[in-house]
Amino acid sequence: MHFWGIEPRVFLFTTPYALFAFYLNSRLPQSFLQLPGVGVSFLSAGIVLWLLCYLQVSRAYSEGRLLTAGCYSRVKHPIYSIWGLLIVPGFSLVIGGFMLALPLLYWLAVVRFIGEEEKVLEERFGDEWRQYAERTPRFLPRL
């Protein structure tokens, strides 16, 4: 598995629906359930958090080490969480209409493919990954 993990597969899974939703929305006189202010807020927060996590994980990846600190100390997959809880929903709220189902499809794809990424991480990092995976939740931090 390469640096981008399962994200290309998730993209391929969700893109057909996104294109279809754009088409359906274009057929309506006005999109329904748009909340652009909320959506932009989600997008802004998501992009800042994504950038922080991306910088951390790209450094660790280039050094060949498992990142268990920073963003990765709270959840195993913070980038997928940020995309699934802030960026994709934010985008969906800005567009509205049929695009509002996109976050659900995103999560279906992530849950479907994440086991493959975790298996690769376990093969690469062995006991270090297993100990980290045991104490760290997948997507949402413990309160």
C-alpha positions in Angstrom: 0.0 0.0 0.0 1.3 3.4 -0.9 1.3 6.7 1.1 -2.3 7.6 0.2 -3.6 4.4 1.8 -7.2 3.6 0.8 -8.1 7.1 -0.2 -7.9 6.5 -4.0 -10.3 3.5 -3.6 -12.7 5.6 -1.5 -12.5 8.3 -4.2 -13.4 5.8 -6.9 -16.3 4.5 -4.8 -17.8 7.9 -4.0 -17.1 9.9 -7.2 -19.8 8.3 -9.4 -22.4 9.2 -6.8 -21.1 12.7 -6.4 -21.3 13.2 -10.2 -24.8 11.8 -10.2 -25.8 14.1 -7.3 -24.5 17.1 -9.2 -26.6 16.0 -12.2 -29.7 15.5 -10.1 -29.2 18.9 -8.3 -28.8 20.6 -11.7 -32.2 19.3 -12.7 -33.9 21.0 -9.8 -35.0 24.6 -9.9 -33.3 25.2 -6.5 -31.2 22.9 -4.4 -32.8 21.9 -1.1 -31.2 21.8 2.4 -28.3 24.0 1.6 -26.4 25.4 4.7 -23.5 27.2 3.1 -22.4 29.0 6.3 -22.2 25.8 8.3 -20.6 24.0 5.4 -17.9 26.5 5.0 -17.2 26.4 8.7 -16.8 22.6 8.6 -14.6 22.9 5.5 -12.4 25.5 7.0 -11.9 23.6 10.3 -11.4 20.4 8.3 -8.8 21.8 6.0 -6.7 23.2 8.9 -6.9 19.9 10.9 -6.2 17.9 7.7 -3.1 19.9 7.0 -1.8 19.5 10.5 -2.3 15.7 10.4 -0.9 15.5 6.8 2.3 17.2 7.8 2.8 14.9 10.7 2.1 11.7 8.9 4.1 12.6 5.8 7.2 13.2 7.9 6.8 9.9 9.7 6.1 8.1 6.4 9.3 9.5 4.9 11.2 8.3 7.9 9.7 4.9 7.8 8.2 5.0 11.2 4.7 4.4 12.7 3.2 7.7 13.9 1.5 7.3 17.3 1.9 10.9 18.5 0.1 14.2 17.7 -3.1 13.7 15.7 -2.4 10.0 15.7 -2.3 9.7 19.5 -6.1 10.1 19.8 -7.3 8.0 16.8 -5.6 5.6 14.3 -7.1 7.3 11.2 -7.5 11.0 11.9 -7.3 12.0 8.3 -10.2 9.7 7.3 -12.1 11.1 10.3 -11.5 14.7 9.3 -12.6 14.0 5.8 -15.7 12.1 6.9 -16.8 14.4 9.7 -15.8 17.8 8.4 -14.6 18.1 4.8 -17.1 15.9 3.0 -20.1 16.9 5.1 -19.0 20.6 4.8 -18.8 20.3 1.0 -22.2 18.5 1.0 -23.8 21.2 3.1 -22.5 23.9 0.8 -24.0 22.1 -2.3 -27.0 20.7 -0.6 -29.7 18.6 -2.3 -28.7 15.1 -3.3 -25.1 15.7 -2.3 -26.1 15.3 1.4 -25.9 11.5 1.0 -22.2 11.7 0.1 -20.9 11.5 3.7 -22.7 8.3 4.1 -21.2 6.8 1.0 -17.8 8.0 2.1 -18.1 6.2 5.4 -19.4 3.0 3.8 -16.3 3.0 1.6 -13.9 3.8 4.4 -15.3 1.1 6.7 -15.3 -1.4 3.7 -11.6 -0.8 2.9 -9.9 0.2 6.2 -9.2 -3.4 7.2 -6.8 -3.8 4.2 -4.8 -0.7 5.2 -4.6 -1.9 8.8 -3.4 -5.3 7.7 -0.6 -3.7 5.7 0.3 -1.6 8.8 0.4 -4.7 11.0 2.6 -6.5 8.5 5.0 -3.6 8.3 5.1 -2.6 11.9 4.2 -5.8 13.7 3.9 -5.6 17.5 4.3 -1.8 17.5 1.1 -1.6 15.4 -0.8 -4.2 17.4 -0.1 -2.4 20.7 -1.0 1.0 19.2 -4.2 -0.5 17.5 -5.3 -2.0 20.8 -5.1 1.2 22.8 -6.2 3.7 20.1 -9.8 3.9 18.6 -10.2 3.9 14.8 -12.0 7.1 14.0 -13.4 8.8 17.1 -11.4 9.6 20.2 -12.5 8.3 23.6 -13.9 10.9 25.9 
